[in-house]
Amino acid sequence: MPTAEKRFQTRMPYHVHEILAHAADLSGATLNQFVVQSALEKANAVLEQERVLNLTFRDAEILFEAIENSPPPNDQLIKAAHAYKKEFVNE
């Protein structure tokens, strides 16, 4: 039967433990709460950065593909171009 929680154990140098414990105390959290929340915030930042970078790269590929292999203009685009020229270029 799966449990709702998982256990995470770690070893760290004494001075690291002291810093984390002090920061947890100042924030009003237990050491465990502080470490889990801090790790979660860092994990979310890393995942978000990866998501943004991948989307940006994929979007750039789509844009360059559309520029390099653009379809021919349709009737609406041709009409819009004529209307623009009539309104702004042939004044």
Short mmCIF file of the C-alpha atoms (twelve columns), coordinates in Angstrom:
data_MODEL
# 
_entry.id   MODEL 
# 
loop_
_atom_site.group_PDB 
_atom_site.id 
_atom_site.type_symbol 
_atom_site.label_atom_id 
_atom_site.label_alt_id 
_atom_site.label_comp_id 
_atom_site.label_asym_id 
_atom_site.label_seq_id 
_atom_site.Cartn_x 
_atom_site.Cartn_y 
_atom_site.Cartn_z 
_atom_site.pdbx_PDB_model_num 
ATOM 1  C CA . MET A 1  0.000  0.000  0.000   1 
ATOM 2  C CA . PRO A 2  1.556  3.362  -1.042  1 
ATOM 3  C CA . THR A 3  2.063  5.960  1.645   1 
ATOM 4  C CA . ALA A 4  1.308  9.658  1.326   1 
ATOM 5  C CA . GLU A 5  4.809  10.648 2.402   1 
ATOM 6  C CA . LYS A 6  8.391  9.679  1.678   1 
ATOM 7  C CA . ARG A 7  11.383 9.901  3.962   1 
ATOM 8  C CA . PHE A 8  14.561 11.736 2.965   1 
ATOM 9  C CA . GLN A 9  17.733 11.437 5.004   1 
ATOM 10 C CA . THR A 10 20.990 13.236 4.454   1 
ATOM 11 C CA . ARG A 11 24.342 13.779 6.069   1 
ATOM 12 C CA . MET A 12 25.947 17.195 6.137   1 
ATOM 13 C CA . PRO A 13 28.875 18.908 7.770   1 
ATOM 14 C CA . TYR A 14 28.225 20.353 11.208  1 
ATOM 15 C CA . HIS A 15 28.594 23.973 10.048  1 
ATOM 16 C CA . VAL A 16 25.997 23.438 7.291   1 
ATOM 17 C CA . HIS A 17 23.563 21.985 9.818   1 
ATOM 18 C CA . GLU A 18 24.110 24.962 12.109  1 
ATOM 19 C CA . ILE A 19 23.413 27.455 9.316   1 
ATOM 20 C CA . LEU A 20 20.268 25.638 8.212   1 
ATOM 21 C CA . ALA A 21 19.031 25.248 11.778  1 
ATOM 22 C CA . HIS A 22 19.596 28.945 12.480  1 
ATOM 23 C CA . ALA A 23 17.802 30.006 9.287   1 
ATOM 24 C CA . ALA A 24 14.916 27.650 10.085  1 
ATOM 25 C CA . ASP A 25 14.648 29.089 13.582  1 
ATOM 26 C CA . LEU A 26 14.597 32.646 12.234  1 
ATOM 27 C CA . SER A 27 11.850 31.771 9.781   1 
ATOM 28 C CA . GLY A 28 9.750  30.056 12.435  1 
ATOM 29 C CA . ALA A 29 9.962  26.617 10.864  1 
ATOM 30 C CA . THR A 30 11.406 23.317 11.939  1 
ATOM 31 C CA . LEU A 31 14.655 22.283 10.306  1 
ATOM 32 C CA . ASN A 32 12.804 19.628 8.331   1 
ATOM 33 C CA . GLN A 33 10.158 22.103 7.126   1 
ATOM 34 C CA . PHE A 34 12.815 24.636 6.205   1 
ATOM 35 C CA . VAL A 35 14.964 22.169 4.254   1 
ATOM 36 C CA . VAL A 36 12.010 20.637 2.397   1 
ATOM 37 C CA . GLN A 37 10.551 24.054 1.503   1 
ATOM 38 C CA . SER A 38 13.936 25.396 0.386   1 
ATOM 39 C CA . ALA A 39 14.632 22.307 -1.723  1 
ATOM 40 C CA . LEU A 40 11.163 22.502 -3.259  1 
ATOM 41 C CA . GLU A 41 11.607 26.180 -4.163  1 
ATOM 42 C CA . LYS A 42 14.964 25.434 -5.793  1 
ATOM 43 C CA . ALA A 43 13.559 22.415 -7.655  1 
ATOM 44 C CA . ASN A 44 10.648 24.464 -8.990  1 
ATOM 45 C CA . ALA A 45 13.039 27.212 -10.147 1 
ATOM 46 C CA . VAL A 46 15.215 24.684 -11.988 1 
ATOM 47 C CA . LEU A 47 12.192 23.036 -13.613 1 
ATOM 48 C CA . GLU A 48 10.718 26.397 -14.631 1 
ATOM 49 C CA . GLN A 49 14.013 27.525 -16.147 1 
ATOM 50 C CA . GLU A 50 14.242 24.293 -18.124 1 
ATOM 51 C CA . ARG A 51 10.636 24.650 -19.306 1 
ATOM 52 C CA . VAL A 52 11.179 28.242 -20.429 1 
ATOM 53 C CA . LEU A 53 14.424 27.440 -22.234 1 
ATOM 54 C CA . ASN A 54 12.883 24.491 -24.056 1 
ATOM 55 C CA . LEU A 55 9.800  26.452 -25.047 1 
ATOM 56 C CA . THR A 56 11.942 29.346 -26.230 1 
ATOM 57 C CA . PHE A 57 14.104 27.043 -28.357 1 
ATOM 58 C CA . ARG A 58 11.070 25.234 -29.788 1 
ATOM 59 C CA . ASP A 59 9.293  28.524 -30.510 1 
ATOM 60 C CA . ALA A 60 12.374 29.862 -32.280 1 
ATOM 61 C CA . GLU A 61 12.517 26.753 -34.459 1 
ATOM 62 C CA . ILE A 62 8.844  27.152 -35.379 1 
ATOM 63 C CA . LEU A 63 9.327  30.843 -36.192 1 
ATOM 64 C CA . PHE A 64 12.389 30.260 -38.378 1 
ATOM 65 C CA . GLU A 65 10.635 27.397 -40.166 1 
ATOM 66 C CA . ALA A 66 7.650  29.661 -40.893 1 
ATOM 67 C CA . ILE A 67 9.941  32.407 -42.202 1 
ATOM 68 C CA . GLU A 68 12.019 30.099 -44.373 1 
ATOM 69 C CA . ASN A 69 9.083  28.080 -45.716 1 
ATOM 70 C CA . SER A 70 6.179  30.480 -45.529 1 
ATOM 71 C CA . PRO A 71 2.984  29.591 -47.371 1 
ATOM 72 C CA . PRO A 72 1.799  31.791 -50.248 1 
ATOM 73 C CA . PRO A 73 -0.404 34.739 -49.240 1 
ATOM 74 C CA . ASN A 74 -4.131 33.992 -49.045 1 
ATOM 75 C CA . ASP A 75 -6.932 36.275 -50.241 1 
ATOM 76 C CA . GLN A 76 -7.331 37.984 -46.869 1 
ATOM 77 C CA . LEU A 77 -3.628 38.875 -46.709 1 
ATOM 78 C CA . ILE A 78 -3.666 40.211 -50.274 1 
ATOM 79 C CA . LYS A 79 -6.735 42.364 -49.525 1 
ATOM 80 C CA . ALA A 80 -5.123 43.646 -46.318 1 
ATOM 81 C CA . ALA A 81 -1.936 44.567 -48.196 1 
ATOM 82 C CA . HIS A 82 -3.912 46.465 -50.854 1 
ATOM 83 C CA . ALA A 83 -5.932 48.277 -48.181 1 
ATOM 84 C CA . TYR A 84 -2.742 49.225 -46.342 1 
ATOM 85 C CA . LYS A 85 -1.100 50.555 -49.510 1 
ATOM 86 C CA . LYS A 86 -4.216 52.506 -50.430 1 
ATOM 87 C CA . GLU A 87 -4.526 54.017 -46.945 1 
ATOM 88 C CA . PHE A 88 -0.895 54.715 -46.021 1 
ATOM 89 C CA . VAL A 89 1.341  54.525 -49.089 1 
ATOM 90 C CA . ASN A 90 -0.691 56.282 -51.813 1 
ATOM 91 C CA . GLU A 91 -1.611 59.334 -49.738 1 
# 
